[in-house]
Amino acid sequence: MSASGLCQICEQREIEDGCARCGRLICEHHLEEGAGLCVECYAEVGGSWEDDDGTGQDGPGPDGVDTYEF
């Protein structure tokens, strides 16, 4: 990531990435990397999250199931 600054959760470590749900800039310690979420959002959604269109996912990208609705 090209941004620099401090994590918006701990305000101590350098920014690693941004949360895909809330947009906070966070350090690697506060990032649930597989989900692309900050630890606070990850805890709120119980380990899964919803896209803006309301479809649930366990993280960014396909869920590994070969069934898609159009």
Number of C-alpha atoms within 10 A of each C-alpha: 7 6 11 11 14 16 21 18 16 12 12 11 16 18 23 19 23 21 21 17 16 11 12 17 22 25 22 15 16 22 22 18 14 9 20 18 27 27 18 14 20 21 13 10 11 9 15 15 22 14 12 8 6 8 8 12 15 17 20 14 8 10 11 6 6 6 6 6 3 2
